[in-house]
Amino acid sequence: MKIETLELDTERTLREIIALIAEKKGEQTVTLDMREFSIPTDFFVITQGDNPKQVKAIADSILEKLPRE
C-alpha cells in the first residue's frame, strides 16, 4: 500500500472518530498530530463528556463503528 493511501485512510478514520464524538455530544475535542514522533500512532484524540456514562457511550460508539485492523 502506498504512503499516500495510508495517509488518506488515517485522515478518513480521524474524521470518522471526530464525527462519532460529535454524535455523542463530546465536548472540547482536541486532536494531536503525532506523525512527527517515532511512536506507532498518527493522531491522539482527547474529548470530554459531562459524566462517566456519556464518556463510556462515546468510547463504545467508536469501538463498535470503526473497523478493527
C-alpha positions in Angstrom: 0.0 0.0 0.0 1.3 3.4 -0.9 2.1 6.1 1.7 -0.4 8.5 0.2 -3.2 5.8 0.6 -2.2 5.2 4.2 -2.4 8.9 4.9 -5.8 9.2 3.3 -7.1 6.2 5.3 -5.7 7.6 8.5 -7.3 11.0 7.9 -10.6 9.4 7.0 -10.5 7.4 10.2 -9.8 10.5 12.2 -12.8 12.3 10.6 -15.0 9.4 11.4 -13.8 9.4 15.0 -14.5 13.1 15.4 -17.9 12.7 13.8 -18.7 9.9 16.3 -17.6 12.0 19.2 -19.8 14.9 18.0 -22.8 12.5 17.6 -22.5 11.6 21.2 -22.1 15.2 22.3 -18.4 15.1 23.2 -17.1 18.5 24.1 -13.7 20.3 23.7 -12.3 17.7 21.4 -8.6 18.1 20.7 -6.6 16.2 18.1 -2.8 15.9 18.4 -0.9 15.1 15.3 1.8 12.6 16.4 3.1 11.7 13.0 6.4 13.6 13.7 7.3 11.3 16.6 8.5 7.8 16.3 5.6 6.2 18.1 3.1 3.8 16.5 0.2 6.3 16.2 -0.7 9.1 13.9 -3.2 11.0 15.9 -4.2 11.2 19.5 -7.8 12.4 20.2 -9.0 13.8 23.5 -12.5 14.7 24.3 -14.7 15.5 27.3 -18.1 14.3 28.5 -20.4 15.5 31.1 -20.4 12.3 33.1 -18.9 8.8 33.1 -22.0 7.3 31.3 -21.5 9.8 28.4 -17.8 9.1 28.1 -18.5 5.4 28.0 -21.1 5.9 25.3 -18.5 7.9 23.2 -15.9 5.2 23.6 -18.3 2.3 22.9 -19.6 4.1 19.8 -16.0 4.4 18.4 -15.2 0.8 19.2 -18.4 -0.5 17.6 -18.5 1.5 14.5 -14.8 1.6 13.4 -13.3 -1.4 11.7 -10.5 -3.2 13.6 -7.2 -3.8 11.9 
